[in-house]
């Protein structure tokens, strides 16, 4: 009897790929942490890079480091606006 592997939705794949591509984490480490095959993640990364070259990139999900960067920028902007408000 032949069984297919588990299917993952596009959003999950994008999130996992961003952990590897944008945060510089090792495929083997991420695969171990998530209980996935390193070869499967390698295929996801390869597909992501191919799509990125073609300009087909979604920005729906962000990695923890992207979140922290956005959070810092918003905090800095808030402090600037509060200072301007105090001056007025």
Secondary structure, 3 states (H helix, E strand, C coil): CCCCCCCCCHHHHHHHHHHHHCCCCCHHHHHHHHCCCHHHHHHHHHHHHHHHHCCCCCCCCCCHHHHHHHHHHHHHHHHHHHHHHHHC
